[in-house]
């Protein structure tokens, strides 16, 4: 069974700070890595899907990188805003696991104004 | 409006009763999923479907039944509800098994008393 781990578990930053989180996943038979943003009382929303080693994706102030050889992905938020407060989930798919996402427990980000 | 709709949003039922949670998507996505979200566990896959009439178990299928006679609908039935099935249930859909992001419904909060 795959094990996806995210760190830190929670993070409190001030408005304007830049921050980053880590997602670790087993690198063998890697297929894809997903990042989601989950605001309180809402449902998860897809940010990025990454498949290639060295991939970098960007959406506004949020970007992500992927290292499939060592099994990690970083999510960066530049100049955090209070509206960035959410839980950020990553999930990976192993090619031999019937293409089912295995989810991390998330990093909870609180941005103080 | 196109999207993925879950119903009901909230449900209280008694132990032993059968209850069905509905999920409807308008994109003709091939894949559909049912997750439950519990504190400390993150998202856990109950069942998924790769296409109409094709379903498969996830991590926690016991006590649940699914069907998918039409591409757009994926109901989840609790055959005899137990208190341990009190949870928030999310339905999701995706064009493929993992190279595209998942789109989630708004969730159903189920309480079994």
Interface residues (C-beta under 8 A of the other chain):
Chain A: X31 X32 X34 X36 X42 X43 X44 X45 X46 X47 X48 X49 X51 X89 X91 X93 X98 X99 X100 X101 X103 X104 X105 X106
Chain B: X40 X42 X43 X44 X45 X48 X56 X58 X90 X96 X97 X98 X99 X100 X101 X102 X103 X104 X105 X106 X107
